[in-house]
Amino acid sequence: MLTREHRLTSGRHFAPALRRGRRAGTRTVVVHLLETDHPDSWVVAPRVGFVVSKSVGNAVLRNRVRRRLRHLVQERLASLPGSSVLVVRALPAAATATYCELGTDLDRALSRTGTRS
């Protein structure tokens, strides 16, 4: 489980990352990363939010995908810039992907945004 300081909970916090952040996509996920260097920013630690729409599947599938992504991102928090906002958007293919495939796709998308080597 992500700690409170690492969670995005409000739509107004998602919007800047979706609009102005760097975007990279794979078969199962699209990541939006916004690095905030402004000293008055509300972001002091990396914050992460998830978007899993109904196109992924029913509530059981959506929650399974969200839980898997949350765990995968938690393992990768250290590689995120200190004051960044990351939004992970699941695509319909994420419903049938294995945990390993989701991890590989997430790593590939994060590397395309320049956060992982």
Backbone bond lengths (Angstrom), bond angles and torsions (degrees), N, CA, C in turn:
res aa  C-N    CA-C-N  psi(-1)  N-CA   C-N-CA  omega(-1)  CA-C   N-CA-C  phi
1 M - - - 1.450 - - 1.525 109.57 -
2 L 1.302 115.80 134.20 1.458 120.29 177.07 1.524 109.73 -73.96
3 T 1.312 116.39 139.35 1.456 119.40 177.49 1.523 109.73 -71.58
4 R 1.307 115.87 162.81 1.459 121.77 -176.32 1.533 112.00 -57.13
5 E 1.319 116.81 -38.44 1.464 119.49 -177.96 1.524 112.94 -68.29
6 H 1.336 117.66 -14.69 1.466 121.55 -179.38 1.526 113.23 -105.14
7 R 1.335 118.27 4.69 1.464 120.73 -176.10 1.523 112.59 -102.83
8 L 1.311 116.04 143.00 1.459 122.77 167.84 1.519 106.60 -98.63
9 T 1.321 117.00 128.81 1.458 118.51 -177.00 1.519 113.14 -123.51
10 S 1.311 118.04 -21.18 1.451 120.99 -174.74 1.527 110.86 -108.05
11 G 1.309 115.85 143.66 1.456 120.74 178.34 1.515 113.10 -60.17
12 R 1.325 116.44 -31.04 1.467 119.11 179.71 1.521 111.70 -69.76
13 H 1.329 117.52 -18.09 1.458 121.03 176.17 1.534 111.52 -87.06
14 F 1.326 116.87 -25.48 1.466 121.12 177.79 1.531 110.89 -74.18
15 A 1.322 116.46 -39.98 1.462 122.02 -170.21 1.528 114.38 -55.51
16 P 1.337 120.99 -47.79 1.472 118.69 -179.14 1.530 113.10 -60.60
17 A 1.318 117.26 -39.23 1.468 119.77 179.52 1.524 110.70 -66.41
18 L 1.318 116.69 -39.95 1.459 119.89 -179.77 1.523 111.48 -69.63
19 R 1.322 117.75 -34.06 1.463 120.91 -177.61 1.526 113.46 -84.36
20 R 1.343 116.21 -45.72 1.465 119.39 -170.89 1.523 114.47 -110.36
21 G 1.311 117.57 -7.36 1.462 120.06 -176.31 1.518 112.91 -77.92
22 R 1.335 114.80 160.75 1.466 119.87 173.81 1.520 107.80 -71.62
23 R 1.327 115.57 141.40 1.461 120.32 -175.47 1.518 109.62 -122.93
24 A 1.330 114.54 139.89 1.462 120.45 174.62 1.517 107.42 -146.06
25 G 1.319 116.09 139.88 1.452 119.55 -176.85 1.510 113.05 -129.25
26 T 1.312 113.92 157.15 1.456 122.54 174.16 1.523 107.06 -133.23
27 R 1.314 115.93 -168.24 1.463 120.54 -178.15 1.526 112.04 -65.17
28 T 1.331 117.95 -32.54 1.467 120.64 -172.76 1.521 114.69 -111.82
29 V 1.337 118.29 -23.36 1.468 120.03 -177.26 1.525 111.37 -140.92
30 V 1.317 114.45 156.22 1.459 122.53 169.79 1.524 105.67 -125.25
31 V 1.325 116.97 129.89 1.462 120.08 178.22 1.526 109.30 -112.27
32 H 1.322 114.92 141.53 1.458 123.37 176.09 1.519 106.19 -120.13
33 L 1.319 117.57 121.93 1.457 121.81 -177.74 1.518 109.72 -122.27
34 L 1.328 115.37 123.87 1.458 121.99 176.60 1.516 108.18 -120.20
35 E 1.330 116.01 119.47 1.466 120.48 176.81 1.518 108.12 -94.85
36 T 1.325 116.38 125.60 1.457 121.63 -178.92 1.514 108.78 -110.51
37 D 1.327 116.51 114.31 1.460 121.64 -179.89 1.522 112.15 -102.68
38 H 1.314 117.21 0.07 1.459 120.85 -177.20 1.524 110.07 -69.64
39 P 1.342 118.87 131.33 1.470 120.52 -176.37 1.527 114.20 -66.13
40 D 1.335 118.35 -23.21 1.464 120.81 179.52 1.519 112.38 -91.74
41 S 1.298 117.11 9.78 1.460 121.63 -176.96 1.523 111.26 -66.60
42 W 1.327 116.79 148.79 1.467 122.40 177.13 1.521 110.93 -78.39
43 V 1.332 116.92 -7.92 1.460 121.05 -179.08 1.528 109.21 -94.04
44 V 1.322 117.11 115.21 1.466 120.75 176.84 1.526 110.98 -113.60
45 A 1.306 117.36 -20.21 1.465 123.59 176.21 1.524 106.53 -131.17
46 P 1.317 118.39 159.87 1.468 118.86 177.52 1.529 110.17 -57.58
47 R 1.312 116.10 132.36 1.465 121.18 178.24 1.517 108.79 -116.53
48 V 1.328 115.20 141.46 1.459 120.93 -174.24 1.521 109.98 -130.57
49 G 1.327 115.85 138.41 1.455 122.09 174.50 1.518 109.48 -133.69
50 F 1.322 115.43 157.82 1.461 121.02 -176.51 1.518 109.77 -126.61
51 V 1.336 115.42 140.07 1.457 122.22 175.41 1.518 106.63 -123.44
52 V 1.325 115.62 115.06 1.466 121.26 178.44 1.523 106.04 -129.40
53 S 1.325 116.41 101.08 1.458 120.76 -173.75 1.524 111.83 -82.60
54 K 1.313 115.41 172.78 1.465 121.19 -179.48 1.523 112.52 -66.52
55 S 1.327 117.38 -16.38 1.465 119.30 177.91 1.528 111.37 -68.03
56 V 1.334 117.38 -17.64 1.465 121.32 178.05 1.522 110.19 -72.47
57 G 1.313 117.80 -35.32 1.459 120.97 -179.95 1.511 111.26 153.67
58 N 1.324 115.43 -164.46 1.464 119.18 -179.84 1.528 110.39 -73.68
59 A 1.320 116.62 179.66 1.467 121.20 -174.53 1.527 112.49 -59.90
60 V 1.318 116.88 -36.94 1.464 120.18 -179.52 1.528 110.29 -63.91
61 L 1.331 116.87 -46.06 1.468 120.66 179.27 1.522 111.70 -66.16
62 R 1.338 116.15 -43.22 1.470 119.43 -179.94 1.518 111.01 -60.51
63 N 1.322 117.28 -43.45 1.464 120.26 179.99 1.524 111.65 -67.99
64 R 1.322 117.42 -36.08 1.468 120.39 177.14 1.527 110.17 -62.93
65 V 1.326 116.10 -46.13 1.464 120.48 179.02 1.526 109.98 -62.54
66 R 1.325 117.62 -43.24 1.464 121.10 -179.96 1.525 111.41 -62.84
67 R 1.321 117.53 -42.42 1.475 121.01 178.45 1.525 111.05 -63.06
68 R 1.322 116.34 -43.70 1.467 119.77 179.23 1.525 111.19 -62.98
69 L 1.318 116.13 -46.23 1.462 119.68 -179.78 1.526 111.12 -64.35
70 R 1.318 116.99 -39.80 1.463 120.38 179.32 1.524 110.69 -60.38
71 H 1.319 116.45 -42.97 1.463 120.41 179.67 1.528 111.05 -67.25
72 L 1.318 116.86 -42.08 1.464 120.82 179.22 1.526 111.63 -63.34
73 V 1.323 116.71 -41.99 1.465 120.00 -179.84 1.521 110.45 -68.95
74 Q 1.316 117.48 -37.26 1.463 120.62 179.66 1.528 110.80 -58.63
75 E 1.331 116.51 -37.41 1.462 120.83 178.32 1.528 112.15 -69.18
76 R 1.329 117.32 -19.98 1.461 121.67 -174.91 1.531 113.12 -109.12
77 L 1.313 118.49 8.16 1.462 121.43 -178.06 1.524 112.60 -58.22
78 A 1.314 117.50 -36.67 1.464 121.11 -177.51 1.526 112.12 -63.71
79 S 1.326 117.43 -24.98 1.465 120.03 -178.34 1.527 112.54 -85.26
80 L 1.332 117.59 -8.19 1.460 120.64 -179.73 1.522 110.32 -83.23
81 P 1.337 116.93 145.71 1.463 119.43 175.74 1.528 110.60 -59.27
82 G 1.323 117.16 149.60 1.460 122.49 -172.49 1.509 115.74 -56.75
83 S 1.308 118.32 -42.11 1.464 120.10 -177.95 1.524 109.24 -115.99
84 S 1.313 116.00 67.06 1.457 120.26 -177.05 1.519 110.98 -124.81
85 V 1.326 114.41 158.20 1.458 122.30 175.53 1.523 106.60 -119.90
86 L 1.324 116.16 123.95 1.456 122.07 -179.47 1.521 108.76 -118.41
87 V 1.323 116.33 126.56 1.460 121.48 173.78 1.518 107.04 -115.70
88 V 1.327 116.09 124.61 1.461 122.30 179.22 1.522 107.27 -107.40
89 R 1.331 116.15 118.11 1.456 121.50 -179.08 1.521 108.81 -108.19
90 A 1.322 116.39 121.06 1.464 121.24 -179.18 1.526 109.82 -83.06
91 L 1.312 115.78 138.08 1.458 122.21 175.54 1.528 109.07 -98.70
92 P 1.327 118.83 163.48 1.470 120.34 -177.67 1.527 114.39 -54.28
93 A 1.325 118.33 -30.97 1.468 120.75 179.69 1.526 112.15 -65.80
94 A 1.325 118.09 -17.49 1.463 121.15 179.78 1.525 111.78 -66.07
95 A 1.324 117.54 -24.05 1.465 120.77 -178.68 1.520 111.91 -66.67
96 T 1.312 117.59 -31.53 1.464 120.56 -178.05 1.524 112.71 -102.86
97 A 1.319 117.22 -2.91 1.468 120.83 -178.63 1.522 110.77 -77.82
98 T 1.320 115.67 148.30 1.462 120.09 175.47 1.527 108.84 -79.38
99 Y 1.323 114.97 169.61 1.465 121.29 178.19 1.529 110.31 -59.35
100 C 1.320 116.51 -42.96 1.475 120.98 -179.88 1.527 111.43 -64.76
101 E 1.325 117.40 -40.82 1.462 120.72 178.72 1.525 110.78 -64.38
102 L 1.333 116.44 -41.81 1.463 119.49 177.18 1.529 110.68 -61.57
103 G 1.327 116.73 -42.13 1.462 120.87 179.17 1.514 112.17 -62.87
104 T 1.320 116.36 -43.52 1.465 121.02 178.82 1.524 110.83 -63.76
105 D 1.335 116.42 -44.81 1.463 120.00 179.70 1.525 111.50 -65.74
106 L 1.319 117.22 -38.98 1.459 120.50 178.16 1.530 110.41 -64.14
107 D 1.324 116.98 -44.34 1.469 120.65 177.77 1.524 111.43 -61.04
108 R 1.317 116.51 -42.32 1.464 120.99 -179.88 1.535 110.45 -63.79
109 A 1.323 116.63 -43.91 1.466 119.98 179.82 1.527 111.12 -66.63
110 L 1.330 117.28 -41.14 1.466 120.01 178.66 1.524 111.26 -64.74
111 S 1.333 116.92 -37.93 1.466 118.98 179.52 1.527 110.83 -66.93
112 R 1.317 117.44 -32.24 1.466 120.56 178.46 1.526 111.83 -69.89
113 T 1.331 116.98 -24.95 1.465 119.01 176.36 1.517 111.45 -85.30
114 G 1.328 116.96 -5.72 1.451 121.17 175.91 1.513 114.83 91.58
115 T 1.338 118.62 18.80 1.463 119.90 -177.60 1.510 113.15 -97.69
116 R 1.324 118.45 -23.83 1.467 120.92 -178.50 1.510 108.83 -124.12
117 S 1.318 116.03 148.24 1.470 119.54 178.19 1.505 110.89 -96.81
